[in-house]
Amino acid sequence: LMNVVELHLAVRLFKVSRNEFYIFVAACVSVLFLGTIYGVVIGLLLSFVAVVLRATNPPRSFRGMIPGKEAYYDLKRNRNAYPIRHTIIYRFSENLFFANVKIFQSDIENSIKEDTEVVIVDAAAINSIDVTAADRLEMMAENFDKKGIRFYITEHSENVNEQMRSLGIGHLIEEGKVRRTILAALHDAGIPSPCPLEISEKVHAVHEAMIPAEEEN
């Protein structure tokens, strides 16, 4: 039996992903004591749980700009990046569904300051939303309207637009709360180019409550 166990894979998993290593060990032990079928089923269930847990705490960040550059950078990972004045740009790198939409909402609402006028969601990594997420987006949009804050969803795929319409929140598109790019949202909100930055006030301390995850610029 030891000859068919992929020990080299176990070593690799131990180095790169402890969670996957533990799933590997659990599946092996299950096969030994419960049989092949039960071992495979347990391995699949544990893998599914791991995927859900990752999705509930996805990579996410607040974004700003580096003076002289046009891209948007993670404020915590780039010391030369500064927030756009009166504006929050939030990137959420996971599909939006019932298990993580509360984190999505909390991150944004906890970042609101007294002078916040615009909230922009960078949804480039969001490929799908469920009915719970749709209801929460609608509620957030209504709350921001009451506070006089402009709310935008940007950078997402056309597939998300279709899902929004099918889930009953297509009116957000018609109301102009959905824009193709972050730049288009900034222009619609009346923020000129080059964007005014809060050079003298970094936001790193403002978002300490948020647990950042590894993400590309």
Salt bridges, closest charged atoms under 4 A:
ASP107 OD2 - ARG60 NE 2.44
ASP115 OD2 - HIS86 ND1 3.41
ASP122 OD2 - ARG91 NH1 3.18
GLU138 OE2 - HIS171 NE2 2.77
ASP145 OD2 - LYS177 NZ 3.29
GLU158 OE2 - ARG165 NH1 3.85
GLU175 OE2 - HIS171 ND1 3.16
GLU175 OE1 - LYS177 NZ 3.14
ASP188 OD2 - ARG150 NH2 2.98
ASP188 OD1 - ARG179 NH2 2.94
GLU198 OE1 - LYS113 NZ 3.53
GLU215 OE2 - ARG63 NH2 2.92
GLU215 OE2 - ARG91 NE 2.57
GLU216 OE2 - ARG91 NH2 3.06
